[in-house]
Amino acid sequence: MDMTQFLARIDRERLQADTEALASIAPRIGGTPGEAEARAWVAGKFREAGLSRVRQQPIYYPQWTGRNAVLLLDGSELNALALHGSASTPPEGLTAPLLDLGPGQPDDYDRLPVAALRGKIHLAVTGAIFRRRTVLRAERTGAAGAVLINPQSTEIEAGTAQISGKMPIFAVGSRTGEALKWAAAAGAEVTLRVQAKYRLAKSANVFGELPGVSRDYIVLAAHYDAWHSGAADNAAGLAVLLELARLWHGRRFKYTLQFVSFAAEEEGLMGSIFHVLTRLPLVKLRCQGVISPDIAGPRTEALYVSGAPRKTRLAAMERLRATGYAGAEIRENIFGAYGDYWPYSLLGIPGLMLSKMPYPDYHTPGDTPDKLDYEDLAYMAAMVGVLIDDSAMWTDPDPGC
């Protein structure tokens, strides 16, 4: 089926209804009532879409929790959030000079001697793609802590900055960030305070299958958890999977299609990591590839193609450009991005993630269904479908569908 045929059969109203339904369950982060409700909703939708062997795989993972998180400037508390993975501070807090590192990129660090970086609280304007790398640079240079500014919005961008970080890591919106940049230029100190700990948490991944001739399989993945409503990230991605499952119901592929909605993606890819580690021999033997729509539907300047190996990314970009999609520039994410394909890629399994970025409402309360373009979401579903189709998975392709 080509792009035109996919687009003719995709139901925009159903895509919107599914996105709105999942986004209405908020928040869906691990351990919340919304997470359990969302998981049950996904399992029901997988069955309704006609997938077989619908099941839930319990997972166990170390869940970060933080209490009493405060960022103080001149004794005044600012609007800030301690990010998942942040280390604890002393009970009275950690006070240190604030150092403005601009975007927090390698050049920003290279211009200063290590002695000037050590022991400071690093301030950086850095968003989704670069945030983790900035944190790692700060840790390597001996920073006392880090404060990350959302470059796109006055809202705070939630998220996981590090897995078991070595320092306190906070996030602020752009308006608070500007005040902190002025403070850093004046040589001010700030105080960070958070009490962090880990507990053993339980959740579950949701699986369903479209059986193929072979037991070998291709994974279509879209996580169901979210910090807030998570419309683009990733209720819309899950809606794409549901639409494709309905569209392909009754088809016979060369490979089995394994539809997966992973848990705890936002907390460090915990659902996909747990699955791959606990099923490693079978995953390595049977899995032929992974495709994940993650951040789908917003009106943005670019559609980023992430994944590994690079030849897979480049081949996907070439095919997507050939579809004539004009909703955004198709770009290769050369910086890498963490998504549910990543644990598979460590085993050498080809993986792709399609993401619409930059998105001002990413990981904020503003990521709601009304912000999305459902015609563009239909294109996302069609593009995922085209990539599956071009992976030579049909045993007997029907030109009519």
VOTOR-377138 format. One record per residue (C-alpha): residue number from 1; residue in three letters; z, x, y. Coordinates in nm, 4 decimals. Layout:
# residues N
(NUM; "ALA"; (Z; X; Y)) ...
***
This chain:
# residues 401
(1; "MET"; (0.0000; 0.0000; 0.0000)) (2; "ASP"; (-0.0890; 0.1412; 0.3425)) (3; "MET"; (0.0946; 0.0977; 0.6716)) (4; "THR"; (-0.0965; -0.2152; 0.7704)) (5; "GLN"; (-0.0237; -0.3841; 0.4390)) (6; "PHE"; (0.3452; -0.2980; 0.4590)) (7; "LEU"; (0.3732; -0.4287; 0.8140)) (8; "ALA"; (0.2015; -0.7536; 0.7198)) (9; "ARG"; (0.4627; -0.8258; 0.4522)) (10; "ILE"; (0.7838; -0.7101; 0.6191)) (11; "ASP"; (1.0020; -0.9925; 0.7484)) (12; "ARG"; (1.1291; -0.8975; 1.0992)) (13; "GLU"; (1.3678; -1.1923; 1.1182)) (14; "ARG"; (1.5269; -1.0951; 0.7883)) (15; "LEU"; (1.5609; -0.7342; 0.9012)) (16; "GLN"; (1.7415; -0.8564; 1.2120)) (17; "ALA"; (1.9600; -1.1009; 1.0191)) (18; "ASP"; (2.0709; -0.8324; 0.7729)) (19; "THR"; (2.1409; -0.5841; 1.0527)) (20; "GLU"; (2.3438; -0.8406; 1.2455)) (21; "ALA"; (2.5374; -0.9493; 0.9376)) (22; "LEU"; (2.6523; -0.6001; 0.8441)) (23; "ALA"; (2.7146; -0.4974; 1.2068)) (24; "SER"; (2.9389; -0.8013; 1.2493)) (25; "ILE"; (3.1799; -0.6419; 1.0019)) (26; "ALA"; (3.3478; -0.3845; 1.2233)) (27; "PRO"; (3.4829; -0.1260; 1.2055)) (28; "ARG"; (3.3764; -0.0153; 0.8570)) (29; "ILE"; (3.5419; 0.3252; 0.8456)) (30; "GLY"; (3.7304; 0.4250; 0.5304)) (31; "GLY"; (4.0471; 0.2305; 0.4573)) (32; "THR"; (3.9787; -0.0575; 0.6981)) (33; "PRO"; (3.9446; -0.4200; 0.5815)) (34; "GLY"; (3.5898; -0.4068; 0.7177)) (35; "GLU"; (3.4947; -0.1284; 0.4788)) (36; "ALA"; (3.5923; -0.3334; 0.1728)) (37; "GLU"; (3.4207; -0.6449; 0.3116)) (38; "ALA"; (3.1029; -0.4478; 0.3858)) (39; "ARG"; (3.0979; -0.2961; 0.0387)) (40; "ALA"; (3.1170; -0.6412; -0.1213)) (41; "TRP"; (2.8449; -0.7656; 0.1158)) (42; "VAL"; (2.6130; -0.4806; 0.0158)) (43; "ALA"; (2.6676; -0.5380; -0.3566)) (44; "GLY"; (2.5906; -0.9072; -0.3117)) (45; "LYS"; (2.2755; -0.8313; -0.1142)) (46; "PHE"; (2.1561; -0.5821; -0.3772)) (47; "ARG"; (2.1872; -0.8536; -0.6405)) (48; "GLU"; (2.0210; -1.1105; -0.4159)) (49; "ALA"; (1.7290; -0.8701; -0.3609)) (50; "GLY"; (1.6730; -0.8579; -0.7373)) (51; "LEU"; (1.7964; -0.5055; -0.8081)) (52; "SER"; (1.9289; -0.4389; -1.1572)) (53; "ARG"; (2.2410; -0.2493; -1.2688)) (54; "VAL"; (2.4191; -0.3252; -0.9422)) (55; "ARG"; (2.7498; -0.1426; -0.9621)) (56; "GLN"; (3.0179; 0.0277; -0.7594)) (57; "GLN"; (3.1191; 0.3881; -0.8210)) (58; "PRO"; (3.4787; 0.4566; -0.7147)) (59; "ILE"; (3.5160; 0.7722; -0.5097)) (60; "TYR"; (3.8213; 0.9729; -0.4070)) (61; "TYR"; (3.8275; 1.2027; -0.1085)) (62; "PRO"; (4.0580; 1.3737; 0.1441)) (63; "GLN"; (4.0748; 1.1420; 0.4430)) (64; "TRP"; (4.1742; 1.2782; 0.7843)) (65; "THR"; (4.4139; 1.0790; 0.9964)) (66; "GLY"; (4.5333; 1.1667; 1.3452)) (67; "ARG"; (4.8263; 1.0289; 1.5445)) (68; "ASN"; (4.9432; 1.0542; 1.9043)) (69; "ALA"; (4.6200; 1.2162; 2.0235)) (70; "VAL"; (4.6397; 1.3041; 2.3937)) (71; "LEU"; (4.4389; 1.5177; 2.6364)) (72; "LEU"; (4.6305; 1.6035; 2.9571)) (73; "LEU"; (4.5020; 1.7483; 3.2839)) (74; "ASP"; (4.7666; 1.8217; 3.5485)) (75; "GLY"; (5.0051; 1.6005; 3.3522)) (76; "SER"; (4.7671; 1.3011; 3.3559)) (77; "GLU"; (4.6305; 1.1575; 3.0338)) (78; "LEU"; (4.2506; 1.1362; 3.0218)) (79; "ASN"; (4.0362; 0.9053; 2.8121)) (80; "ALA"; (3.9731; 1.1158; 2.5023)) (81; "LEU"; (3.9533; 1.0989; 2.1236)) (82; "ALA"; (4.0624; 1.3519; 1.8618)) (83; "LEU"; (3.7703; 1.3945; 1.6230)) (84; "HIS"; (3.7993; 1.3736; 1.2457)) (85; "GLY"; (3.8707; 1.7175; 1.1040)) (86; "SER"; (4.0723; 1.8304; 1.4056)) (87; "ALA"; (4.3682; 2.0559; 1.3292)) (88; "SER"; (4.7193; 1.9637; 1.4407)) (89; "THR"; (4.8805; 2.1050; 1.7524)) (90; "PRO"; (5.2508; 2.1840; 1.7964)) (91; "PRO"; (5.4499; 1.8646; 1.8663)) (92; "GLU"; (5.4671; 1.9521; 2.2362)) (93; "GLY"; (5.0921; 2.0128; 2.2441)) (94; "LEU"; (4.8671; 2.3149; 2.2923)) (95; "THR"; (4.8069; 2.4295; 2.6511)) (96; "ALA"; (4.5334; 2.6796; 2.7380)) (97; "PRO"; (4.2742; 2.7575; 3.0076)) (98; "LEU"; (3.9604; 2.5434; 3.0013)) (99; "LEU"; (3.6355; 2.7405; 2.9655)) (100; "ASP"; (3.3025; 2.5721; 3.0453)) (101; "LEU"; (3.0389; 2.6763; 2.7881)) (102; "GLY"; (2.7616; 2.4506; 2.9200)) (103; "PRO"; (2.5700; 2.3051; 2.6223)) (104; "GLY"; (2.7640; 2.5323; 2.3858)) (105; "GLN"; (2.4483; 2.6896; 2.2446)) (106; "PRO"; (2.4181; 3.0510; 2.1162)) (107; "ASP"; (2.3010; 3.1816; 2.4560)) (108; "ASP"; (2.6040; 3.0237; 2.6246)) (109; "TYR"; (2.8317; 3.2156; 2.3903)) (110; "ASP"; (2.6341; 3.5394; 2.3941)) (111; "ARG"; (2.6667; 3.5774; 2.7718)) (112; "LEU"; (3.0441; 3.6230; 2.7437)) (113; "PRO"; (3.2453; 3.8919; 2.5621)) (114; "VAL"; (3.4548; 3.7716; 2.2718)) (115; "ALA"; (3.7722; 3.8572; 2.4647)) (116; "ALA"; (3.6747; 3.6043; 2.7315)) (117; "LEU"; (3.6270; 3.3332; 2.4684)) (118; "ARG"; (3.9373; 3.3928; 2.2614)) (119; "GLY"; (4.2381; 3.1705; 2.3214)) (120; "LYS"; (4.0564; 2.9298; 2.5546)) (121; "ILE"; (3.9826; 2.5605; 2.5124)) (122; "HIS"; (3.6039; 2.5482; 2.5003)) (123; "LEU"; (3.4322; 2.2718; 2.6972)) (124; "ALA"; (3.0748; 2.1900; 2.5966)) (125; "VAL"; (2.8195; 1.9165; 2.6680)) (126; "THR"; (2.6923; 1.8622; 2.3180)) (127; "GLY"; (2.5745; 1.5600; 2.1241)) (128; "ALA"; (2.4927; 1.4537; 1.7719)) (129; "ILE"; (2.2527; 1.7266; 1.6624)) (130; "PHE"; (2.4405; 2.0269; 1.8025)) (131; "ARG"; (2.8056; 1.9269; 1.7932)) (132; "ARG"; (2.9041; 2.0738; 1.4571)) (133; "ARG"; (2.7402; 2.4064; 1.5341)) (134; "THR"; (2.9216; 2.4279; 1.8677)) (135; "VAL"; (3.2528; 2.3700; 1.6898)) (136; "LEU"; (3.1743; 2.6449; 1.4391)) (137; "ARG"; (3.0908; 2.8878; 1.7213)) (138; "ALA"; (3.4147; 2.8041; 1.8970)) (139; "GLU"; (3.6129; 2.8627; 1.5776)) (140; "ARG"; (3.4392; 3.1933; 1.5036)) (141; "THR"; (3.5164; 3.3280; 1.8509)) (142; "GLY"; (3.8859; 3.2436; 1.8303)) (143; "ALA"; (3.8968; 2.9391; 2.0581)) (144; "ALA"; (4.2291; 2.7630; 2.0908)) (145; "GLY"; (4.0544; 2.4255; 2.0861)) (146; "ALA"; (3.7404; 2.2407; 2.1900)) (147; "VAL"; (3.6526; 1.9426; 2.4086)) (148; "LEU"; (3.3044; 1.8004; 2.3542)) (149; "ILE"; (3.1329; 1.5911; 2.6214)) (150; "ASN"; (2.8962; 1.3090; 2.5308)) (151; "PRO"; (2.5825; 1.3953; 2.7332)) (152; "GLN"; (2.4305; 1.0478; 2.7048)) (153; "SER"; (2.7061; 0.8021; 2.7899)) (154; "THR"; (3.0401; 0.7436; 2.9578)) (155; "GLU"; (3.1545; 0.6193; 2.6155)) (156; "ILE"; (3.3196; 0.8623; 2.3749)) (157; "GLU"; (3.1052; 0.9634; 2.0786)) (158; "ALA"; (3.3245; 0.9327; 1.7688)) (159; "GLY"; (3.2652; 1.1358; 1.4571)) (160; "THR"; (3.3649; 1.4131; 1.2205)) (161; "ALA"; (3.3482; 1.7489; 1.3939)) (162; "GLN"; (3.4561; 1.9673; 1.1058)) (163; "ILE"; (3.5945; 1.9458; 0.7545)) (164; "SER"; (3.9497; 2.0750; 0.7782)) (165; "GLY"; (3.8993; 2.2366; 1.1194)) (166; "LYS"; (4.0930; 2.5386; 1.2383)) (167; "MET"; (4.1656; 2.4035; 1.5874)) (168; "PRO"; (4.2151; 2.0734; 1.7719)) (169; "ILE"; (3.8810; 1.9136; 1.8590)) (170; "PHE"; (3.8517; 1.6341; 2.1145)) (171; "ALA"; (3.5650; 1.4256; 2.2503)) (172; "VAL"; (3.5208; 1.2663; 2.5932)) (173; "GLY"; (3.2556; 1.0609; 2.7712)) (174; "SER"; (3.0269; 1.1978; 3.0414)) (175; "ARG"; (3.2402; 1.0794; 3.3366)) (176; "THR"; (3.5573; 1.2412; 3.2043)) (177; "GLY"; (3.3476; 1.5433; 3.1151)) (178; "GLU"; (3.2375; 1.5891; 3.4754)) (179; "ALA"; (3.6015; 1.5894; 3.5887)) (180; "LEU"; (3.6835; 1.8505; 3.3267)) (181; "LYS"; (3.3911; 2.0696; 3.4341)) (182; "TRP"; (3.5262; 2.0657; 3.7897)) (183; "ALA"; (3.8698; 2.1531; 3.6538)) (184; "ALA"; (3.7311; 2.4420; 3.4498)) (185; "ALA"; (3.5534; 2.5819; 3.7560)) (186; "ALA"; (3.8896; 2.5787; 3.9354)) (187; "GLY"; (4.0579; 2.7696; 3.6535)) (188; "ALA"; (4.2658; 2.4759; 3.5273)) (189; "GLU"; (4.4530; 2.4487; 3.2015)) (190; "VAL"; (4.4551; 2.1425; 2.9785)) (191; "THR"; (4.6885; 2.0290; 2.7052)) (192; "LEU"; (4.5712; 1.8928; 2.3708)) (193; "ARG"; (4.8122; 1.7116; 2.1425)) (194; "VAL"; (4.7448; 1.5569; 1.8018)) (195; "GLN"; (4.9292; 1.5260; 1.4726)) (196; "ALA"; (4.6732; 1.5433; 1.1939)) (197; "LYS"; (4.7088; 1.5150; 0.8201)) (198; "TYR"; (4.5074; 1.4364; 0.5091)) (199; "ARG"; (4.5678; 1.1767; 0.2418)) (200; "LEU"; (4.3877; 1.0955; -0.0802)) (201; "ALA"; (4.1657; 0.7967; -0.0052)) (202; "LYS"; (3.9656; 0.5707; -0.2331)) (203; "SER"; (3.6374; 0.3936; -0.1642)) (204; "ALA"; (3.3190; 0.3179; -0.3574)) (205; "ASN"; (2.9453; 0.3796; -0.3437)) (206; "VAL"; (2.7152; 0.0848; -0.4209)) (207; "PHE"; (2.4151; 0.1313; -0.6516)) (208; "GLY"; (2.1250; -0.0843; -0.7605)) (209; "GLU"; (1.7989; -0.0026; -0.9356)) (210; "LEU"; (1.4365; -0.0983; -0.9578)) (211; "PRO"; (1.3578; 0.0262; -1.3109)) (212; "GLY"; (1.0605; 0.2524; -1.3622)) (213; "VAL"; (0.8726; 0.3841; -1.6612)) (214; "SER"; (1.0777; 0.7033; -1.6462)) (215; "ARG"; (1.4557; 0.7362; -1.6299)) (216; "ASP"; (1.3960; 1.0023; -1.3652)) (217; "TYR"; (1.4567; 0.8506; -1.0250)) (218; "ILE"; (1.4043; 0.8628; -0.6517)) (219; "VAL"; (1.7046; 0.7815; -0.4294)) (220; "LEU"; (1.6747; 0.5521; -0.1277)) (221; "ALA"; (2.0026; 0.5922; 0.0610)) (222; "ALA"; (2.1671; 0.4204; 0.3579)) (223; "HIS"; (2.5428; 0.4370; 0.4155)) (224; "TYR"; (2.7380; 0.1209; 0.4957)) (225; "ASP"; (3.0380; 0.2669; 0.6793)) (226; "ALA"; (3.0553; 0.2861; 1.0594)) (227; "TRP"; (3.2965; 0.3827; 1.3369)) (228; "HIS"; (3.2308; 0.0610; 1.5269)) (229; "SER"; (2.9603; -0.2040; 1.4734)) (230; "GLY"; (2.7149; 0.0669; 1.3756)) (231; "ALA"; (2.3985; -0.1378; 1.4187)) (232; "ALA"; (2.1519; 0.1519; 1.4298)) (233; "ASP"; (2.3909; 0.3772; 1.2371)) (234; "ASN"; (2.3483; 0.2470; 0.9810)) (235; "ALA"; (2.3339; -0.1319; 0.9356)) (236; "ALA"; (1.9644; -0.1187; 1.0239)) (237; "GLY"; (1.9022; 0.1550; 0.7675)) (238; "LEU"; (2.0619; -0.0619; 0.5015)) (239; "ALA"; (1.8472; -0.3571; 0.6166)) (240; "VAL"; (1.5409; -0.1384; 0.5579)) (241; "LEU"; (1.6512; -0.0739; 0.1979)) (242; "LEU"; (1.7086; -0.4445; 0.1356)) (243; "GLU"; (1.3672; -0.5356; 0.2731)) (244; "LEU"; (1.1934; -0.2770; 0.0532)) (245; "ALA"; (1.3890; -0.3914; -0.2526)) (246; "ARG"; (1.2682; -0.7490; -0.1953)) (247; "LEU"; (0.9136; -0.6349; -0.1247)) (248; "TRP"; (0.8957; -0.4327; -0.4463)) (249; "HIS"; (1.0770; -0.6813; -0.6711)) (250; "GLY"; (0.8907; -0.6984; -1.0020)) (251; "ARG"; (0.6925; -0.3807; -0.9422)) (252; "ARG"; (0.6844; -0.1049; -1.2020)) (253; "PHE"; (0.7128; 0.2487; -1.0677)) (254; "LYS"; (0.6531; 0.5763; -1.2435)) (255; "TYR"; (1.0100; 0.6709; -1.1511)) (256; "THR"; (1.3098; 0.4441; -1.1255)) (257; "LEU"; (1.4047; 0.3679; -0.7659)) (258; "GLN"; (1.7792; 0.4064; -0.7167)) (259; "PHE"; (1.9023; 0.2210; -0.4090)) (260; "VAL"; (2.2353; 0.3625; -0.2900)) (261; "SER"; (2.4666; 0.2670; -0.0065)) (262; "PHE"; (2.7116; 0.5536; 0.0209)) (263; "ALA"; (3.0704; 0.5255; 0.1382)) (264; "ALA"; (3.2497; 0.7580; 0.3806)) (265; "GLU"; (2.9314; 0.9151; 0.5182)) (266; "GLU"; (3.0842; 0.9214; 0.8643)) (267; "GLU"; (3.3879; 1.1087; 0.7326)) (268; "GLY"; (3.1854; 1.4072; 0.6143)) (269; "LEU"; (2.9314; 1.2739; 0.3595)) (270; "MET"; (3.2201; 1.2144; 0.1215)) (271; "GLY"; (3.0489; 0.9428; -0.0830)) (272; "SER"; (2.7305; 1.1373; -0.1530)) (273; "ILE"; (2.9160; 1.4646; -0.2092)) (274; "PHE"; (3.1515; 1.2979; -0.4589)) (275; "HIS"; (2.8614; 1.1389; -0.6444)) (276; "VAL"; (2.6568; 1.4577; -0.6692)) (277; "LEU"; (2.9543; 1.6730; -0.7737)) (278; "THR"; (3.0809; 1.4317; -1.0385)) (279; "ARG"; (2.7343; 1.3612; -1.1808)) (280; "LEU"; (2.5892; 1.7065; -1.1157)) (281; "PRO"; (2.4110; 1.7791; -1.4490)) (282; "LEU"; (2.2437; 1.4368; -1.4566)) (283; "VAL"; (2.1588; 1.4411; -1.0853)) (284; "LYS"; (1.9970; 1.7821; -1.1163)) (285; "LEU"; (1.8101; 1.6763; -1.4308)) (286; "ARG"; (1.6903; 1.3309; -1.3237)) (287; "CYS"; (1.6725; 1.3036; -0.9453)) (288; "GLN"; (1.3247; 1.3759; -0.8098)) (289; "GLY"; (1.3886; 1.3209; -0.4393)) (290; "VAL"; (1.5868; 1.1407; -0.1695)) (291; "ILE"; (1.4757; 0.9405; 0.1353)) (292; "SER"; (1.7275; 0.8088; 0.3879)) (293; "PRO"; (1.6650; 0.6009; 0.7023)) (294; "ASP"; (1.9714; 0.6824; 0.9144)) (295; "ILE"; (1.9790; 0.5714; 1.2808)) (296; "ALA"; (1.7034; 0.3139; 1.2736)) (297; "GLY"; (1.5673; 0.0692; 1.5273)) (298; "PRO"; (1.6689; 0.1957; 1.8730)) (299; "ARG"; (1.4095; 0.2548; 2.1436)) (300; "THR"; (1.4059; 0.6333; 2.1730)) (301; "GLU"; (1.1717; 0.9129; 2.2642)) (302; "ALA"; (1.1568; 1.0666; 1.9172)) (303; "LEU"; (1.1606; 0.9969; 1.5465)) (304; "TYR"; (1.3206; 1.3048; 1.3943)) (305; "VAL"; (1.2316; 1.4102; 1.0415)) (306; "SER"; (1.5116; 1.6109; 0.8823)) (307; "GLY"; (1.5443; 1.7408; 0.5311)) (308; "ALA"; (1.4660; 2.0210; 0.2916)) (309; "PRO"; (1.2633; 2.2070; 0.1881)) (310; "ARG"; (1.0595; 2.2559; 0.5032)) (311; "LYS"; (0.7303; 2.1911; 0.3267)) (312; "THR"; (0.8609; 1.8444; 0.2407)) (313; "ARG"; (0.9469; 1.7786; 0.6053)) (314; "LEU"; (0.6063; 1.8957; 0.7235)) (315; "ALA"; (0.4223; 1.6900; 0.4625)) (316; "ALA"; (0.6212; 1.3819; 0.5626)) (317; "MET"; (0.5461; 1.4362; 0.9317)) (318; "GLU"; (0.1751; 1.4716; 0.8611)) (319; "ARG"; (0.1722; 1.1493; 0.6614)) (320; "LEU"; (0.3746; 0.9555; 0.9194)) (321; "ARG"; (0.1463; 1.0682; 1.2018)) (322; "ALA"; (-0.1515; 0.9521; 0.9974)) (323; "THR"; (-0.0086; 0.5989; 0.9953)) (324; "GLY"; (-0.0743; 0.5680; 1.3677)) (325; "TYR"; (0.2887; 0.4964; 1.4533)) (326; "ALA"; (0.3223; 0.5096; 1.8329)) (327; "GLY"; (0.6808; 0.3954; 1.8816)) (328; "ALA"; (0.8094; 0.7475; 1.9399)) (329; "GLU"; (0.6982; 1.1087; 1.9082)) (330; "ILE"; (0.7388; 1.2312; 1.5511)) (331; "ARG"; (0.9331; 1.5570; 1.5622)) (332; "GLU"; (1.0624; 1.8025; 1.3075)) (333; "ASN"; (1.4376; 1.8560; 1.3281)) (334; "ILE"; (1.4393; 2.2358; 1.3068)) (335; "PHE"; (1.8140; 2.2516; 1.3731)) (336; "GLY"; (1.9098; 2.0698; 1.0548)) (337; "ALA"; (2.1068; 1.7488; 1.0288)) (338; "TYR"; (2.3718; 1.6347; 0.7900)) (339; "GLY"; (2.2984; 1.3157; 0.6031)) (340; "ASP"; (2.3348; 1.1765; 0.2542)) (341; "TYR"; (2.0290; 1.3724; 0.1367)) (342; "TRP"; (2.2146; 1.6995; 0.2031)) (343; "PRO"; (2.4272; 1.7310; -0.1151)) (344; "TYR"; (2.1117; 1.6763; -0.3187)) (345; "SER"; (1.9228; 1.9419; -0.1234)) (346; "LEU"; (2.1837; 2.1999; -0.2250)) (347; "LEU"; (2.0551; 2.1496; -0.5801)) (348; "GLY"; (1.6969; 2.2085; -0.4678)) (349; "ILE"; (1.6088; 1.8384; -0.4773)) (350; "PRO"; (1.3625; 1.7437; -0.1976)) (351; "GLY"; (1.5228; 1.5210; 0.0626)) (352; "LEU"; (1.4221; 1.3483; 0.3859)) (353; "MET"; (1.6114; 1.1690; 0.6614)) (354; "LEU"; (1.4378; 0.9653; 0.9345)) (355; "SER"; (1.6357; 0.9179; 1.2576)) (356; "LYS"; (1.5531; 0.7673; 1.5975)) (357; "MET"; (1.7129; 0.9935; 1.8619)) (358; "PRO"; (1.8457; 1.0596; 2.1198)) (359; "TYR"; (2.0375; 0.7335; 2.1257)) (360; "PRO"; (2.2947; 0.6846; 2.4065)) (361; "ASP"; (2.5012; 0.4406; 2.1999)) (362; "TYR"; (2.5288; 0.6663; 1.8951)) (363; "HIS"; (2.8807; 0.6492; 1.7448)) (364; "THR"; (3.0066; 0.4336; 2.0334)) (365; "PRO"; (3.1054; 0.0660; 2.0640)) (366; "GLY"; (2.7681; 0.0105; 2.2323)) (367; "ASP"; (2.5728; 0.0500; 1.9063)) (368; "THR"; (2.5182; -0.3235; 1.8658)) (369; "PRO"; (2.2279; -0.5275; 1.7201)) (370; "ASP"; (2.1002; -0.6404; 2.0601)) (371; "LYS"; (2.0126; -0.2774; 2.1440)) (372; "LEU"; (1.7565; -0.2546; 1.8647)) (373; "ASP"; (1.3836; -0.3168; 1.8555)) (374; "TYR"; (1.3130; -0.5056; 1.5335)) (375; "GLU"; (0.9403; -0.4457; 1.5513)) (376; "ASP"; (1.0216; -0.0741; 1.5524)) (377; "LEU"; (1.2617; -0.1308; 1.2625)) (378; "ALA"; (0.9761; -0.2930; 1.0705)) (379; "TYR"; (0.7766; 0.0250; 1.1297)) (380; "MET"; (1.0691; 0.2285; 0.9928)) (381; "ALA"; (1.0670; 0.0172; 0.6760)) (382; "ALA"; (0.6916; 0.0586; 0.6460)) (383; "MET"; (0.7130; 0.4353; 0.6975)) (384; "VAL"; (0.9779; 0.4713; 0.4281)) (385; "GLY"; (0.7567; 0.2616; 0.2037)) (386; "VAL"; (0.4513; 0.4773; 0.2772)) (387; "LEU"; (0.6450; 0.7929; 0.1965)) (388; "ILE"; (0.7589; 0.6460; -0.1347)) (389; "ASP"; (0.4039; 0.5364; -0.2084)) (390; "ASP"; (0.2660; 0.8802; -0.1254)) (391; "SER"; (0.5170; 1.0386; -0.3629)) (392; "ALA"; (0.2909; 0.9206; -0.6489)) (393; "MET"; (0.5559; 0.6919; -0.7913)) (394; "TRP"; (0.3356; 0.3940; -0.8793)) (395; "THR"; (0.2223; 0.3909; -1.2396)) (396; "ASP"; (-0.0433; 0.1300; -1.1806)) (397; "PRO"; (-0.0782; 0.0686; -0.8068)) (398; "ASP"; (-0.2000; -0.2748; -0.7142)) (399; "PRO"; (-0.4397; -0.2537; -0.4159)) (400; "GLY"; (-0.3278; -0.6013; -0.3161)) (401; "CYS"; (0.0297; -0.5000; -0.2480)) 
***
